[in-house]
């Protein structure tokens, strides 16, 4: 049953289980399929979102973790083969209908966003759902002090979560300029206009130990925010300590 102390995945459950012991919160990882440099897999953001969602569910009574929504708004990375973007408008529509459906049987819905480019769609859908009187919120997989893309933070977390997926021999430095400096170029021409290898940051010093630290700090904040459940005006859970 759902109260036996294990992390329960919605995809593994049956409807009588959900009917007999409905969860208080359904946690939904939202990821992306996009380039992450020559050393990280295309589904990096989904892997991180799933790991965060499962960890938050394990630490928060009455929660169930749903299968991931694995495609997102990744248009800025379409200059690199392998990237598949469904765009902001489509993602927002999917999340809106997802929330309307899921909230028929679960009182609260939490979206765990693994890709920064999804933020507009996620926040927009959550605002609409909250306007419709549904108790929906979102949180982001944004380790404190992280670099923008495929750099130290993401590489470290994947070395912790799934080290076999990191191509160690392919790790190299990317564009290390501050995001405030490169953002106009990114908006005008996408990631490829800024970095030839797709990396924004420097992953060369990444370690599994750093990944564990970053991941634990991130999940602890989201667990605390989930327990407090105080969404801001954009529907984002206020960060825990």
Secondary structure by P-SEA (a helix, b strand, c coil): ccccccccccccccaaaaaaccccbbbbbbbbbcccccccccaaaaaaaaaaaaaaaaaccccccccccccccccccccccccccccaaaaaaaaaaaaaaaaccccbbbbbcccccaaaaaaaaaaaaaaacccccccccccccccccccaaaaaaaaacccccccccccccccccccccaaaaaaacccccccccccccccccccaaaaaaaaaaaaaaaaaaaaaccccccccccccc
